[in-house]
Each structure stands twice: as C-alpha cells, then as structure tokens.
Amino acid sequence: MEKTQIADINEQILKLRAALPIWGVEANDLVELAQNAERAAAHVDERTLQRVRGLIETTTGWHNTLLYWEEQDAAPALSADIRVLRGSLDAMRTEVSTAASKFLG
C-alpha cells in the first residue's frame, strides 16, 4: 500500500472515530424511540424515518469503505484497526436496522 494511500486512510479513520460516538448517540435515540413507539402502538413521523434511513445510509457507506480498505494490503496494525472500527459500525447498523423494523413493522 502506498504511503499517500495509508496517510489518506489514517485521516479518514480519524474522521470516522470522531463520528462514531455521535452516530452511537443517534442510534441509541432511535432504538429508544422505536421501543417507545412499539409499546404505545404509536405511528412514527416521517422525520424519524428519515433519520433512520440517513443513519443506515451513512453507516453502510462507511462499512463498504472499511471493507474495501480491509481488502487492501495494509500493515497488520492498520488492518486490525479497520476490523475493530468495522465491528463497532456493524453493531450500530444492526441496532438501527432492528429499530427500523419496529418503525416499519
């Protein structure tokens, strides 16, 4: 892997690390909203559904990027870092997808 590509990946990883906690709060909020809506048998408004779709699209894009990086010939430490980030992102995506199924189901 070229040094410029590694530098770009490291820069993007820093951005991802900064965004993950924000997305985590958003995911937790959406999961809580889904549970409350399910308990109350309440209809969910379009803004909430847009939040769900937006978070799923964003995290799916990053998931695909991380998969691509993982397939490159990176140093073991960078590969491990990418796998850890992807694992965190995948767990969040699962929670949001579960919430989405409650909203839509």
N, C-alpha and C positions, 0 to 999 in steps of 0.2 A: 504494500500500500504506500502511495506517495506521501511525503511529509505534508504537502499542502492539503491533501485529502484528509489526513489524520488531524491536522490543525482545524479544518472546517468541521469535522465530526466532533472534535472536542468542544468547539464553540457552540455547536448545535446542542450537544449534551448539556452544556451549562444552561442554555435556554430551557431545555426540557426539564432539568432539575428544578429550575425556578418556577415553572408552570405546574408541575405535578402537585404540589400542595394546594394550589388554587383549584385545580381540577378535582382534587380529592374532596375539598370542602363542597364544591358544586355537586359532585357525585353523592356525597352524604346527604346534602339537602334534597336532592331529587329522590333518593331512596326513602327518606323520611316523608316527603310529600306523597310518594306512591303508597306507603303504608297507611298514612292518614286517609288518603282518598279511598283506599280499599276498605278500611274499617268503616268509613262513613258512607260508602257506596256513592261517593260524590263524583261528579263529572270534572274532568281536568281541563283547564282552559288551554287555548292554542299557544299562548306564550310559554307555558310549561312544556308542552310538547316540542316547541321549537328549541328550548333549552336542552332537552333530551337529545334531539336529533343533532344539534350543534356539537354537543359534547361527544356523542358517538362518532360523528364525522371527524372531529379533530383528533380524538384518540386513535381512531382507525388509521388515519393518515400517518400519525407518529408510529403506530405499530408496524405499518408497512415499511416505513423508513428504517426503523430499527431492524426489521428482518433483513432488509437489503444490506445494511451495514454489517449485520452478523454473518452474512454470506461472503463478505469480502475477506481478504487475507489480512486480518488485523492481528496485532500483538495479543497474546493471551490476556493481559490485564484489561485491554480495551474491549476485547470480546466478552470477558466476564462482566464488565461494567454495562455493556449493551444488554446482555442477558438479564441482569438484575433489573435494569430500567424497564425492559420489555415485560418481565414478570409482574412488576408493580403496575404497569399500564394495563396489562391483561386482566389483572384482578379488578381494577377500576372499571374496565369495559364490561366485565361480567356483572358487576353490581348495577351499572347503569342499564344494561340490557334487561336485567331482571326487573328493575323499576319500570322500564318502558313497557314490558309485557303486562305489568299491573295496570298501567295507564291505559293501554290499548285493549286489554282483555276484559 
